[in-house]
Amino acid sequence: MTTIALTTTPAADLDVDALIIGITQDVKKHVEGPPAIPDKARKDIERDLELLGATGKLGEIIRMPSRGLVKARMIVAIGLGDVRILDFEKVRRTAGSTLRSLAGVNSVGIVVTLPDGPRVEAIAEGALLGNYAFHSFRGLTADAQPAPVAKILITGNPKDKEQAAALERAQVIADAVNYARDLVNTPPSALPPEEIAQEAIAAMKKLPVRVEVWDEAHLEEEEFGGILAVGQGSANPPRLIRLEYAPKGAKRTVALIGKGVTFD
């Protein structure tokens, strides 16, 4: 289980395995934003990056030992490209690819200069989505797979309402997406129609959502011949799941219809 939180601890003092910093795409390839670490350490990091040929190109990832310049054991510099055109989606994708590259590392700190709600949300959402891993059904090889990062700290202010709300929103979105990924990645033999119906009931249990499951008898009564016909190709009978959210004051009706992630 991955934990993620905002922290007011100075970046240089974060006791983590890897400290993630952004570098801009300019001649000096400098660490982004106002000093998040002491000037001397900052200059040494910039010098190391220059020796390593850092360009700051969007998506670039450079790992290097911290050499005691910061408390973290490793520094991970990520290219932000041209900061003048850096938007939410680019930040989100960059955070995701960086966390994917750090599988097997236990804890990371992400330096956010001038933190605000949108930037915190983009970084947190990208990090949690990029950190996703599905190792079930791998048998004896599961233990050989690098584990996702267990602890993510983002420099910011947990008491700031905008930042705290942004982090919470990112967590909700990432949890939902990663849950859907688990369902998709689970083979149909382990998740037949009845099981996925029970998953839907359990997932909505604490939410103001009405769940209705139609079994094969109800499907026949309502003349859903297509689902019944396809379901005859399996030993597991089909199910139709209806989730209804009807908040007070709603003025529009939106219907999302999709095929299940198992054999009907």
Phi, psi and omega in degrees: 000123181271133174254146179221139183204157172273147180219143176267000178297131178305143184306318183293341183258003180291123181272080183227167178286324182222134176252120182264123179235153178264144175235141184270159180268085176216184186298321185271349180054044187280159176295135189293144168076188180293160185304117175260350177224161182306147185305315183297313179297321180299314180294321178295321178296317179298321179295316178299318180296321179295319178295329180276001177079026180299140179245339183079007180300142182305126178094351179294139179229122179234124178254137179206152177299147182282339179055028179077005180292330174224169183290331179300149182284335184219147175249133178241112180263129181243135180286130179257356181069212179280109185296343180291338180240020179282119182241181184306311185294322179294319177296316181299313181292322179295317177298320180295313181294327179293314179295322177300322181288346184256017176305134183101342176274138186281316185220144179223152172241137180245119181277121178243112176275141182050058183295137172218177184304305182301319181291318178299317180296315181298315181294313182296315180297314179298318181297314182291324178288320179290336182277357183295142175212145179233105184249004179295154177067016178268357178065223184291344182277352183300319181293340182276351181279138178296133182284150176296161176300132185272332185223126179237124177245134179242126180292126183177203182231106182296343179271351177283120186300320181295314180293317180297318179294322179295318179295318180297317179298317179299319180295317180298314180297313182295319179299317181293315180296315182291329175295316177298322178298319178300317180296317181295320184282343179284127183295149181304330180295335179259353182219067179289173185309314182297322180293319180291331174295318178294326175299317180297317179298314181294320182294329183265001189305319184260010182248154179283056183236130179273130181247130178229127181243123177262124176272185186296328179293317179292322179297321179292319179299323181270004177062046175270069186296326181298311180295318180296321181295314179294321181296338179292347178276004182228154176286344180263123182294152183284164175220148171241128183249129177240124176248126183235121176245116184233078180292151179295139177085000180294136183251348181236155175244125179240128180243127176247122183239126181215159177278144178295167181265021176225183183282091182029000000 
